């Protein structure tokens, strides 16, 4: 299922749409984890056209975080413990559901409320040149919220996937 | 918990149309209307000198 089938677009792709008045266009803003450590910079906004709102922040990961992950993979290879590799070379972007962050308009910093540095370091990434599928979205959600019941709307293929607190759909 | 809504950009063409109308009006007032007045004055002068 492609992103277009899910009504999911980068805001840049929709030339006739913009961030609504009274909301912050956070593109270019820094994003930090719950301990104020830099995660990266918000590169784009993934929007659901039918729902008329942002569902994911597209984050270009910070160099330090990418380097930490590379070091971890080197350790894994050295120890040969059979752990699945969590990223491919060149994939430096992750998506973060909009309901998982707070926006500080004064400092122009976005904070991930309850997600830590290690969670972001271990979350699957995608290549900006390629689109992601629903399966990738599920992996990311499981990485951020492993305690959630996977039997719920995680398995829906339509927009009801976004009808949950993590997407701020109250 | 953050929320960011999006909206359709407002079309620009009504403003462009309004601007064209204003430019057209200015052109009419300062050029077309002014030329008509000048021609009338010349005709009056000519008829006076003929007598």
gemmi code that builds the backbone of each chain (N, CA, C; Angstrom):
import gemmi

chains = {
    "A": [
        ("UNK", (0.848, -1.197, 0.000), (0.000, 0.000, 0.000), (0.888, 1.253, 0.000)),
        ("UNK", (0.804, 2.041, -1.049), (1.648, 3.230, -1.147), (1.111, 4.355, -0.291)),
        ("UNK", (1.965, 5.360, -0.100), (1.552, 6.491, 0.729), (0.380, 7.253, 0.115)),
        ("UNK", (0.338, 7.326, -1.222), (-0.737, 8.067, -1.882), (-2.085, 7.369, -1.638)),
        ("UNK", (-2.062, 6.028, -1.566), (-3.296, 5.284, -1.283), (-3.788, 5.599, 0.127)),
        ("UNK", (-2.869, 5.996, 1.005), (-3.237, 6.288, 2.400), (-3.516, 7.779, 2.597)),
        ("UNK", (-3.564, 8.525, 1.508), (-3.745, 9.983, 1.596), (-2.622, 10.641, 2.372)),
        ("UNK", (-1.461, 10.014, 2.359), (-0.322, 10.538, 3.107), (0.648, 11.232, 2.148)),
        ("UNK", (0.919, 12.493, 2.414), (1.780, 13.282, 1.530), (2.754, 14.094, 2.368)),
        ("UNK", (3.923, 14.391, 1.773), (4.778, 15.417, 2.368), (4.106, 16.756, 2.068)),
        ("UNK", (4.132, 17.657, 3.021), (3.454, 18.949, 2.804), (4.038, 19.671, 1.587)),
        ("UNK", (5.342, 19.487, 1.344), (5.986, 20.109, 0.184), (5.348, 19.684, -1.130)),
        ("UNK", (4.805, 18.471, -1.150), (4.208, 17.951, -2.389), (2.880, 18.640, -2.700)),
        ("UNK", (2.218, 19.138, -1.679), (0.893, 19.736, -1.862), (1.036, 21.249, -2.003)),
        ("UNK", (1.227, 21.696, -3.232), (1.507, 23.119, -3.447), (0.312, 24.003, -3.085)),
        ("UNK", (-0.900, 23.447, -3.035), (-2.074, 24.268, -2.715), (-2.469, 24.178, -1.233)),
        ("UNK", (-1.597, 23.584, -0.406), (-1.869, 23.498, 1.035), (-0.751, 24.165, 1.832)),
        ("UNK", (-1.097, 24.633, 3.033), (-0.102, 25.212, 3.942), (-0.516, 24.891, 5.375)),
        ("UNK", (0.396, 25.142, 6.320), (0.049, 24.973, 7.731), (-1.020, 26.003, 8.084)),
        ("UNK", (-2.072, 25.567, 8.753), (-3.194, 26.459, 9.056), (-2.770, 27.582, 10.010)),
        ("UNK", (-3.515, 28.685, 9.937), (-3.240, 29.815, 10.832), (-3.353, 29.337, 12.283)),
        ("UNK", (-2.579, 29.923, 13.152), (-2.541, 29.603, 14.590), (-1.811, 28.292, 14.903)),
        ("UNK", (-1.256, 27.648, 13.888), (-0.433, 26.463, 14.122), (0.984, 26.763, 13.654)),
        ("UNK", (1.961, 26.094, 14.281), (3.363, 26.369, 13.951), (3.829, 25.494, 12.800)),
        ("UNK", (4.517, 26.130, 11.861), (5.194, 25.364, 10.811), (6.571, 25.028, 11.375)),
        ("UNK", (6.738, 23.805, 11.830), (7.950, 23.432, 12.586), (9.076, 22.940, 11.683)),
        ("UNK", (8.920, 23.046, 10.396), (9.990, 22.608, 9.497), (11.248, 23.433, 9.747)),
        ("UNK", (12.368, 22.748, 9.904), (13.634, 23.422, 10.184), (13.910, 23.567, 11.671)),
        ("UNK", (12.949, 23.235, 12.512), (13.149, 23.353, 13.954), (13.894, 22.129, 14.492)),
        ("UNK", (14.575, 22.332, 15.625), (15.310, 21.234, 16.269), (14.341, 20.387, 17.079)),
        ("UNK", (14.609, 19.092, 17.130), (13.803, 18.217, 17.987), (14.722, 17.551, 19.003)),
        ("UNK", (14.293, 17.553, 20.248), (15.081, 16.964, 21.335), (14.262, 15.864, 22.012)),
        ("UNK", (14.973, 14.978, 22.723), (14.260, 13.914, 23.441), (13.802, 14.426, 24.806)),
        ("UNK", (13.245, 13.537, 25.607), (12.690, 13.956, 26.893), (13.768, 14.457, 27.861)),
        ("UNK", (15.070, 14.121, 27.573), (16.172, 14.616, 28.413), (16.909, 15.780, 27.767)),
        ("UNK", (16.285, 16.367, 26.776), (16.848, 17.538, 26.081), (18.063, 17.224, 25.211)),
        ("UNK", (18.247, 15.976, 24.843), (19.342, 15.620, 23.936), (18.851, 15.772, 22.495)),
        ("UNK", (19.716, 16.295, 21.639), (19.308, 16.544, 20.253), (19.101, 15.235, 19.497)),
        ("UNK", (17.937, 15.150, 18.855), (17.602, 13.990, 18.020), (17.851, 14.311, 16.560)),
        ("UNK", (17.533, 15.518, 16.161), (17.740, 15.918, 14.769), (16.965, 17.174, 14.450)),
        ("UNK", (16.684, 17.320, 13.168), (15.969, 18.508, 12.704), (14.743, 18.064, 11.904)),
        ("UNK", (13.665, 18.797, 12.063), (12.434, 18.432, 11.352), (12.564, 18.877, 9.897)),
        ("UNK", (12.598, 17.883, 9.028), (12.859, 18.132, 7.619), (11.566, 18.366, 6.846)),
        ("UNK", (10.497, 17.696, 7.287), (9.245, 17.822, 6.552), (8.076, 17.402, 7.432)),
        ("UNK", (6.876, 17.583, 6.914), (5.664, 17.189, 7.640), (4.892, 16.206, 6.774)),
        ("UNK", (4.551, 15.071, 7.342), (3.706, 14.110, 6.622), (2.268, 14.400, 7.004)),
        ("UNK", (1.453, 14.699, 6.008), (0.069, 15.088, 6.289), (-0.911, 14.088, 5.678)),
        ("UNK", (-2.030, 13.924, 6.355), (-3.122, 13.142, 5.804), (-4.105, 14.133, 5.190)),
        ("UNK", (-4.244, 14.029, 3.879), (-5.028, 15.036, 3.143), (-6.506, 14.974, 3.545)),
        ("UNK", (-7.029, 13.784, 3.747), (-8.443, 13.659, 4.113), (-8.704, 14.220, 5.505)),
        ("UNK", (-7.761, 13.978, 6.413), (-7.940, 14.436, 7.794), (-7.515, 15.898, 7.968)),
        ("UNK", (-6.878, 16.449, 6.946), (-6.466, 17.865, 6.951), (-5.538, 18.194, 8.120)),
        ("UNK", (-4.631, 17.285, 8.434), (-3.701, 17.577, 9.522), (-2.414, 16.768, 9.387)),
        ("UNK", (-1.409, 17.213, 10.148), (-0.119, 16.524, 10.161), (-0.255, 15.265, 11.016)),
        ("UNK", (0.279, 14.146, 10.523), (0.265, 12.922, 11.340), (1.679, 12.540, 11.802)),
        ("UNK", (2.684, 12.837, 10.974), (4.074, 12.539, 11.369), (4.983, 13.734, 11.134)),
        ("UNK", (5.994, 13.854, 11.988), (7.108, 14.746, 11.708), (8.173, 13.893, 11.020)),
        ("UNK", (8.727, 14.412, 9.947), (9.823, 13.729, 9.258), (11.129, 14.324, 9.796)),
        ("UNK", (11.901, 13.508, 10.489), (13.081, 14.020, 11.186), (14.363, 13.504, 10.543)),
        ("UNK", (15.242, 14.454, 10.192), (16.578, 14.073, 9.740), (17.436, 13.941, 10.996)),
        ("UNK", (17.947, 12.741, 11.206), (18.638, 12.458, 12.468), (19.962, 13.199, 12.582)),
        ("UNK", (20.302, 13.542, 13.802), (21.536, 14.238, 14.122), (22.742, 13.320, 13.860)),
        ("UNK", (23.859, 13.930, 13.432), (25.061, 13.148, 13.092), (25.546, 12.313, 14.267)),
        ("UNK", (25.468, 12.897, 15.473), (25.967, 12.181, 16.662), (25.152, 10.912, 16.900)),
        ("UNK", (23.829, 11.023, 16.722), (22.965, 9.864, 16.936), (23.258, 8.786, 15.887)),
        ("UNK", (23.475, 9.234, 14.640), (23.798, 8.266, 13.577), (25.122, 7.581, 13.868)),
        ("UNK", (26.085, 8.359, 14.358), (27.405, 7.793, 14.666), (27.298, 6.797, 15.828)),
        ("UNK", (26.510, 7.131, 16.824), (26.302, 6.207, 17.956), (25.721, 4.881, 17.476)),
        ("UNK", (24.792, 4.968, 16.506), (24.172, 3.744, 15.986), (25.180, 2.914, 15.221)),
        ("UNK", (26.021, 3.601, 14.433), (27.046, 2.868, 13.669), (27.978, 2.133, 14.614)),
        ("UNK", (28.338, 2.810, 15.695), (29.221, 2.165, 16.674), (28.551, 0.937, 17.266)),
        ("UNK", (27.231, 1.058, 17.513), (26.514, -0.073, 18.087), (26.505, -1.244, 17.105)),
        ("UNK", (26.301, -0.943, 15.813), (26.283, -2.020, 14.811), (27.649, -2.679, 14.747)),
        ("UNK", (28.713, -1.865, 14.842), (30.066, -2.445, 14.833), (30.230, -3.408, 15.996)),
        ("UNK", (29.698, -3.015, 17.153), (29.777, -3.888, 18.327), (29.008, -5.178, 18.090)),
        ("UNK", (27.845, -5.048, 17.441), (27.010, -6.225, 17.175), (27.759, -7.192, 16.271)),
        ("UNK", (28.392, -6.611, 15.223), (29.138, -7.462, 14.295), (30.292, -8.134, 15.037)),
        ("UNK", (30.958, -7.363, 15.869), (32.100, -7.910, 16.617), (31.659, -9.040, 17.540)),
        ("UNK", (30.496, -8.847, 18.151), (30.018, -9.877, 19.087), (29.258, -11.002, 18.395)),
        ("UNK", (28.836, -10.721, 17.129), (28.092, -11.689, 16.327), (26.959, -12.326, 17.127)),
        ("UNK", (26.134, -11.475, 17.709), (25.050, -12.021, 18.536), (23.742, -12.217, 17.744)),
        ("UNK", (23.831, -12.040, 16.427), (22.670, -12.367, 15.596), (21.543, -11.361, 15.639)),
        ("UNK", (21.777, -10.217, 16.231), (20.719, -9.206, 16.306), (20.434, -8.623, 14.917)),
        ("UNK", (19.163, -8.420, 14.629), (18.781, -7.882, 13.318), (19.275, -6.444, 13.185)),
        ("UNK", (19.858, -6.133, 12.037), (20.310, -4.762, 11.827), (19.106, -3.847, 11.691)),
        ("UNK", (19.216, -2.681, 12.265), (18.038, -1.841, 12.339), (18.059, -0.684, 11.337)),
        ("UNK", (19.121, -0.553, 10.577), (19.091, 0.497, 9.562), (19.986, 0.128, 8.391)),
        ("UNK", (19.683, 0.751, 7.280), (20.504, 0.572, 6.097), (21.322, 1.834, 5.901)),
        ("UNK", (22.484, 1.681, 5.305), (23.333, 2.837, 5.035), (22.560, 3.813, 4.152)),
        ("UNK", (22.589, 5.095, 4.467), (21.881, 6.099, 3.663), (20.523, 6.442, 4.234)),
        ("UNK", (19.971, 5.567, 5.078), (18.672, 5.861, 5.691), (18.915, 6.687, 6.945)),
        ("UNK", (18.561, 7.951, 6.888), (18.864, 8.821, 8.024), (17.616, 9.558, 8.523)),
        ("UNK", (16.452, 9.120, 8.064), (15.216, 9.786, 8.471), (14.332, 8.840, 9.280)),
        ("UNK", (13.639, 9.417, 10.241), (12.607, 8.661, 10.962), (11.325, 9.493, 10.968)),
        ("UNK", (10.234, 8.835, 11.289), (8.974, 9.552, 11.447), (8.573, 9.503, 12.925)),
        ("UNK", (7.999, 10.585, 13.406), (7.541, 10.663, 14.798), (6.085, 11.121, 14.794)),
        ("UNK", (5.181, 10.341, 15.397), (3.769, 10.766, 15.408), (3.597, 12.096, 16.129)),
        ("UNK", (2.767, 12.935, 15.568), (2.632, 14.321, 16.035), (2.171, 14.398, 17.489)),
        ("UNK", (1.380, 13.414, 17.915), (0.875, 13.451, 19.283), (1.913, 13.094, 20.327)),
        ("UNK", (3.105, 12.704, 19.881), (4.164, 12.308, 20.820), (5.076, 13.465, 21.185)),
        ("UNK", (4.801, 14.651, 20.646), (5.723, 15.768, 20.873), (4.993, 16.994, 21.424)),
        ("UNK", (5.784, 17.884, 21.999), (5.282, 19.209, 22.409), (6.040, 20.259, 21.613)),
        ("UNK", (5.352, 21.335, 21.287), (5.972, 22.392, 20.480), (6.136, 23.643, 21.332)),
        ("UNK", (7.391, 24.123, 21.415), (7.641, 25.375, 22.120), (7.841, 26.477, 21.080)),
        ("UNK", (6.824, 27.324, 20.913), (6.871, 28.358, 19.879), (7.944, 29.402, 20.167)),
        ("UNK", (8.224, 29.648, 21.453), (9.187, 30.694, 21.817), (10.620, 30.295, 21.479)),
        ("UNK", (10.976, 29.056, 21.845), (12.358, 28.601, 21.595), (12.500, 27.943, 20.236)),
        ("UNK", (11.361, 27.682, 19.572), (11.346, 26.960, 18.294), (12.039, 25.602, 18.429)),
        ("UNK", (11.695, 24.919, 19.515), (12.218, 23.574, 19.757), (11.033, 22.640, 19.981)),
        ("UNK", (11.124, 21.456, 19.375), (10.098, 20.434, 19.551), (10.664, 19.372, 20.483)),
        ("UNK", (9.869, 18.969, 21.468), (10.352, 17.973, 22.426), (9.501, 16.708, 22.358)),
        ("UNK", (10.184, 15.561, 22.249), (9.496, 14.276, 22.301), (9.209, 13.994, 23.782)),
        ("UNK", (7.943, 13.884, 24.136), (7.546, 13.890, 25.541), (8.099, 12.712, 26.362)),
        ("UNK", (7.857, 11.526, 25.896), (8.218, 10.381, 26.743), (9.169, 9.423, 26.036)),
        ("UNK", (9.772, 9.902, 24.951), (10.664, 9.034, 24.178), (12.110, 9.473, 24.387)),
        ("UNK", (12.972, 8.497, 24.658), (14.369, 8.802, 24.974), (15.305, 8.596, 23.790)),
        ("UNK", (16.544, 9.025, 24.005), (17.588, 8.971, 22.973), (17.763, 7.557, 22.427)),
        ("UNK", (17.806, 6.576, 23.317), (18.033, 5.181, 22.884), (16.890, 4.668, 22.022)),
        ("UNK", (15.679, 5.112, 22.328), (14.534, 4.689, 21.512), (14.712, 5.172, 20.075)),
        ("UNK", (15.093, 6.429, 19.934), (15.298, 6.970, 18.581), (16.484, 6.300, 17.885)),
        ("UNK", (17.519, 5.995, 18.671), (18.708, 5.351, 18.095), (18.356, 3.963, 17.557)),
        ("UNK", (17.393, 3.313, 18.211), (17.053, 1.937, 17.836), (15.838, 1.830, 16.909)),
        ("UNK", (15.280, 2.964, 16.544), (14.076, 2.929, 15.693), (14.466, 2.788, 14.218)),
        ("UNK", (13.690, 1.979, 13.507), (13.946, 1.792, 12.073), (13.904, 3.120, 11.341)),
        ("UNK", (14.804, 3.254, 10.374), (14.844, 4.485, 9.581), (14.443, 4.199, 8.148)),
        ("UNK", (14.200, 5.274, 7.442), (13.901, 5.090, 6.024), (14.705, 6.090, 5.207)),
        ("UNK", (14.863, 5.734, 3.945), (15.605, 6.587, 3.027), (14.656, 7.649, 2.480)),
        ("UNK", (15.081, 8.912, 2.570), (14.219, 10.025, 2.140), (13.787, 9.884, 0.677)),
        ("UNK", (14.645, 9.285, -0.133), (14.334, 9.140, -1.567), (13.216, 8.124, -1.795)),
        ("UNK", (13.011, 7.251, -0.816), (11.998, 6.203, -0.962), (10.852, 6.492, -0.002)),
        ("UNK", (9.672, 6.035, -0.360), (8.552, 6.190, 0.558), (8.492, 5.001, 1.516)),
        ("UNK", (7.768, 5.154, 2.589), (7.611, 4.039, 3.528), (6.208, 3.470, 3.404)),
        ("UNK", (6.041, 2.272, 3.884), (4.724, 1.633, 3.799), (4.108, 1.497, 5.196)),
        ("UNK", (2.888, 0.936, 5.235), (2.184, 0.794, 6.517), (2.968, -0.108, 7.470)),
        ("UNK", (3.684, -1.073, 6.903), (4.462, -1.986, 7.731), (5.555, -1.216, 8.481)),
        ("UNK", (6.183, -0.283, 7.785), (7.193, 0.554, 8.436), (6.555, 1.379, 9.561)),
        ("UNK", (5.355, 1.913, 9.294), (4.662, 2.698, 10.325), (4.408, 1.840, 11.570)),
        ("UNK", (4.012, 0.594, 11.345), (3.744, -0.306, 12.483), (5.010, -0.579, 13.288)),
        ("UNK", (6.118, -0.792, 12.558), (7.400, -1.054, 13.240), (7.789, 0.136, 14.115)),
        ("UNK", (7.615, 1.335, 13.542), (7.977, 2.547, 14.278), (7.101, 2.690, 15.520)),
        ("UNK", (5.800, 2.473, 15.377), (4.883, 2.610, 16.503), (5.206, 1.575, 17.583)),
        ("UNK", (5.568, 0.371, 17.161), (5.938, -0.661, 18.141), (7.227, -0.314, 18.860)),
        ("UNK", (8.116, 0.379, 18.152), (9.376, 0.797, 18.758), (9.131, 1.892, 19.806)),
        ("UNK", (8.255, 2.827, 19.491), (7.966, 3.930, 20.415), (7.054, 3.494, 21.567)),
        ("UNK", (6.094, 2.645, 21.250), (5.089, 2.255, 22.248), (4.962, 0.734, 22.316)),
        ("UNK", (6.011, 0.040, 22.785), (5.975, -1.426, 22.804), (4.904, -1.984, 23.749)),
        ("UNK", (4.467, -1.155, 24.704), (3.472, -1.615, 25.683), (2.065, -1.650, 25.105)),
        ("UNK", (1.855, -0.990, 23.953), (0.507, -0.935, 23.377), (0.069, -2.289, 22.830)),
        ("UNK", (-1.229, -2.489, 22.863), (-1.787, -3.751, 22.380), (-1.744, -3.791, 20.851)),
        ("UNK", (-0.940, -4.675, 20.270), (-0.823, -4.705, 18.810), (-2.085, -5.201, 18.109)),
        ("UNK", (-3.046, -5.722, 18.868), (-4.281, -6.207, 18.239), (-5.220, -5.069, 17.855)),
        ("UNK", (-4.888, -3.875, 18.307), (-5.816, -2.764, 18.091), (-5.709, -2.228, 16.664)),
        ("UNK", (-5.879, -0.933, 16.514), (-5.938, -0.335, 15.173), (-4.610, -0.374, 14.423)),
        ("UNK", (-3.541, -0.887, 15.049), (-2.267, -0.981, 14.346), (-2.419, -1.781, 13.061)),
        ("UNK", (-3.414, -2.659, 13.015), (-3.536, -3.529, 11.852), (-4.518, -3.006, 10.811)),
        ("UNK", (-5.088, -1.857, 11.049), (-5.997, -1.318, 10.044), (-5.178, -0.708, 8.904)),
        ("UNK", (-5.715, -0.800, 7.711), (-5.026, -0.259, 6.543), (-5.562, 1.106, 6.138)),
        ("UNK", (-6.629, 1.549, 6.786), (-7.215, 2.832, 6.398), (-6.841, 3.923, 7.407)),
        ("UNK", (-7.542, 5.047, 7.334), (-7.214, 6.197, 8.185), (-7.487, 5.954, 9.668)),
        ("UNK", (-8.236, 4.910, 9.998), (-8.495, 4.641, 11.425), (-7.190, 4.303, 12.166)),
        ("UNK", (-6.147, 3.987, 11.406), (-4.819, 3.775, 11.994), (-4.384, 4.994, 12.821)),
        ("UNK", (-4.828, 6.164, 12.369), (-4.398, 7.406, 13.032), (-5.360, 7.882, 14.122)),
        ("UNK", (-6.411, 7.085, 14.384), (-7.385, 7.487, 15.410), (-6.944, 7.016, 16.784)),
        ("UNK", (-5.862, 7.585, 17.271), (-5.363, 7.209, 18.598), (-4.567, 8.362, 19.185)),
        ("UNK", (-4.333, 8.246, 20.461), (-3.718, 9.327, 21.216), (-2.363, 9.765, 20.642)),
        ("UNK", (-1.594, 8.805, 20.140), (-0.250, 9.116, 19.646), (-0.290, 10.066, 18.440)),
        ("UNK", (-1.459, 10.141, 17.809), (-1.617, 11.064, 16.688), (-2.484, 12.256, 17.100)),
        ("UNK", (-2.702, 12.370, 18.392), (-3.437, 13.482, 18.980), (-4.858, 13.590, 18.440)),
        ("UNK", (-5.436, 12.477, 18.085), (-6.822, 12.496, 17.625), (-7.708, 12.123, 18.804)),
        ("UNK", (-8.100, 13.155, 19.546), (-8.809, 12.892, 20.801), (-10.235, 12.419, 20.536)),
    ],
    "B": [
        ("UNK", (0.903, 17.403, 24.064), (0.469, 16.784, 22.815), (0.263, 17.859, 21.754)),
        ("UNK", (0.993, 17.731, 20.691), (0.900, 18.762, 19.649), (-0.137, 18.398, 18.589)),
        ("UNK", (-0.559, 19.408, 17.898), (-1.459, 19.204, 16.777), (-1.150, 20.292, 15.742)),
        ("UNK", (-1.058, 19.895, 14.494), (-0.845, 20.873, 13.423), (-1.850, 20.582, 12.324)),
        ("UNK", (-2.716, 21.528, 12.076), (-3.696, 21.357, 11.001), (-3.191, 22.048, 9.730)),
        ("UNK", (-3.712, 21.589, 8.626), (-3.354, 22.229, 7.361), (-4.624, 22.801, 6.724)),
        ("UNK", (-4.436, 23.721, 5.794), (-5.592, 24.310, 5.109), (-5.197, 24.636, 3.680)),
        ("UNK", (-6.203, 24.755, 2.837), (-5.951, 25.109, 1.442), (-5.531, 26.566, 1.364)),
        ("UNK", (-4.527, 26.820, 0.522), (-4.118, 28.211, 0.323), (-5.243, 28.953, -0.380)),
        ("UNK", (-5.429, 30.208, -0.015), (-6.460, 31.018, -0.673), (-5.994, 31.370, -2.079)),
        ("UNK", (-6.895, 31.296, -3.066), (-6.472, 31.583, -4.444), (-6.030, 33.027, -4.614)),
        ("UNK", (-5.034, 33.246, -5.475), (-4.463, 34.581, -5.674), (-5.183, 35.324, -6.794)),
        ("UNK", (-5.844, 34.575, -7.698), (-6.381, 35.226, -8.907), (-7.415, 36.327, -8.641)),
        ("UNK", (-8.273, 36.256, -7.584), (-9.196, 37.391, -7.376), (-8.453, 38.697, -7.111)),
        ("UNK", (-7.313, 38.629, -6.413), (-6.517, 39.831, -6.126), (-5.887, 40.364, -7.418)),
        ("UNK", (-5.435, 39.428, -8.263), (-4.848, 39.853, -9.535), (-5.920, 40.535, -10.393)),
        ("UNK", (-7.138, 39.962, -10.408), (-8.236, 40.554, -11.178), (-8.565, 41.951, -10.659)),
        ("UNK", (-8.595, 42.088, -9.324), (-8.889, 43.391, -8.716), (-7.822, 44.421, -9.095)),
        ("UNK", (-6.565, 43.992, -9.066), (-5.445, 44.873, -9.416), (-5.568, 45.334, -10.867)),
        ("UNK", (-5.929, 44.417, -11.765), (-6.086, 44.760, -13.179), (-7.211, 45.779, -13.369)),
        ("UNK", (-8.306, 45.603, -12.624), (-9.432, 46.544, -12.713), (-8.990, 47.935, -12.258)),
        ("UNK", (-8.237, 47.989, -11.136), (-7.764, 49.283, -10.614), (-6.833, 49.957, -11.631)),
        ("UNK", (-5.903, 49.162, -12.188), (-4.970, 49.709, -13.186), (-5.755, 50.226, -14.393)),
        ("UNK", (-6.776, 49.472, -14.820), (-7.614, 49.882, -15.955), (-8.332, 51.196, -15.673)),
        ("UNK", (-8.854, 51.341, -14.449), (-9.556, 52.569, -14.064), (-8.610, 53.767, -14.069)),
        ("UNK", (-7.418, 53.547, -13.488), (-6.426, 54.632, -13.445), (-6.068, 55.058, -14.867)),
        ("UNK", (-5.856, 54.078, -15.732), (-5.523, 54.365, -17.138), (-6.634, 55.200, -17.783)),
        ("UNK", (-7.881, 54.802, -17.544), (-9.032, 55.498, -18.146), (-9.103, 56.947, -17.653)),
        ("UNK", (-8.978, 57.131, -16.330), (-9.123, 58.463, -15.736), (-8.012, 59.402, -16.210)),
        ("UNK", (-6.785, 58.927, -16.244), (-5.654, 59.826, -16.528), (-5.326, 59.978, -18.007)),
        ("UNK", (-5.715, 59.017, -18.828), (-5.333, 59.106, -20.242), (-6.545, 59.301, -21.156)),
        ("UNK", (-7.483, 58.350, -21.144), (-8.626, 58.417, -22.073), (-9.478, 59.631, -21.774)),
        ("UNK", (-9.860, 59.812, -20.527), (-10.724, 60.923, -20.127), (-10.024, 62.253, -20.357)),
        ("UNK", (-8.727, 62.342, -20.076), (-7.946, 63.569, -20.228), (-7.872, 63.969, -21.706)),
        ("UNK", (-7.672, 62.977, -22.597), (-7.595, 63.248, -24.046), (-8.909, 63.822, -24.556)),
        ("UNK", (-10.070, 63.313, -24.107), (-11.383, 63.793, -24.521), (-11.550, 65.266, -24.168)),
        ("UNK", (-11.116, 65.608, -22.943), (-11.225, 67.012, -22.498), (-10.385, 67.920, -23.374)),
        ("UNK", (-9.183, 67.499, -23.734), (-8.272, 68.310, -24.538), (-8.876, 68.577, -25.910)),
        ("UNK", (-9.432, 67.514, -26.531), (-10.034, 67.673, -27.855), (-11.187, 68.674, -27.826)),
        ("UNK", (-12.048, 68.653, -26.805), (-13.172, 69.572, -26.677), (-12.691, 71.014, -26.616)),
        ("UNK", (-11.611, 71.266, -25.863), (-11.086, 72.619, -25.713), (-10.621, 73.145, -27.053)),
        ("UNK", (-9.945, 72.274, -27.847), (-9.416, 72.683, -29.137), (-10.571, 73.078, -30.061)),
        ("UNK", (-11.665, 72.305, -30.044), (-12.809, 72.596, -30.900), (-13.422, 73.955, -30.559)),
        ("UNK", (-13.542, 74.272, -29.293), (-14.110, 75.552, -28.862), (-13.232, 76.704, -29.347)),
        ("UNK", (-11.908, 76.517, -29.188), (-10.980, 77.580, -29.625), (-11.129, 77.834, -31.114)),
        ("UNK", (-11.207, 76.719, -31.925), (-11.302, 76.858, -33.374), (-12.574, 77.610, -33.788)),
        ("UNK", (-13.722, 77.242, -33.143), (-14.988, 77.867, -33.521), (-14.966, 79.352, -33.174)),
        ("UNK", (-14.277, 79.772, -32.118), (-14.177, 81.176, -31.702), (-13.375, 81.964, -32.740)),
        ("UNK", (-12.248, 81.424, -33.203), (-11.403, 82.131, -34.147), (-12.074, 82.268, -35.517)),
        ("UNK", (-12.958, 81.339, -35.925), (-13.658, 81.399, -37.212), (-14.593, 82.587, -37.300)),
        ("UNK", (-15.191, 83.007, -36.202), (-16.118, 84.138, -36.185), (-15.350, 85.426, -36.413)),
    ],
}
model = gemmi.Model(1)
for chain_id, residues in chains.items():
    chain = gemmi.Chain(chain_id)
    for i, (resn, *xyz) in enumerate(residues, 1):
        res = gemmi.Residue()
        res.name, res.seqid = resn, gemmi.SeqId(i, " ")
        for name, pos in zip(("N", "CA", "C"), xyz):
            atom = gemmi.Atom()
            atom.name, atom.element = name, gemmi.Element(name[0])
            atom.pos, atom.b_iso = gemmi.Position(*pos), 0.0
            res.add_atom(atom)
        chain.add_residue(res)
    model.add_chain(chain)
structure = gemmi.Structure()
structure.add_model(model)
structure.setup_entities()
